[in-house]
Amino acid sequence: MREQGPAPKSLLQRCPVHGSVCHKTKQAAEVALAGHVGAAKDSGVEGKAWKRLNVYRCRETETWHVGHAKEKLPDWRKARQERRAAQQPKPLTPGQLRRKIEHAEKERARHTERAAYFAEQIENLKYADYLWAREVAATAKASKPGPR
Ligand SMILES: [Zn+2]
């Protein structure tokens, strides 16, 4: 038994929302956290879940809880998010562009009230198509393919 350990669990108020023990101060929660981490490390029963334990403020009861940091993502998820954020949107292929134009034209026919929006979309896509065609033509000219 620790001399200055936390109060017996039965005496502690529990949050109706989180089910966690409510600590009146952040310091009290931190003491409880330290005790919990120590116990978890010693026993090894909870694996390494204690690593993500922290102290947070409960909005409902205005007390402090010891719990798992939900805002901290696992490393693999963090890496995935960063990778996705870094990814440049891929340019559309001519086929995709053509299908998009066709789709937008169909949508314009269906939604007369949004005709202006789709008309603009079509203009943009056609311009992208034009740019693509020009790019392809320029590339073809530059590479000067020999006779086949
Ligand atoms: Zn709570």
Residues whose N, C-alpha, C, O or C-beta is under 5 A from the ligand:
A	BS01	ZN	C15 V17 H18 C58 E60
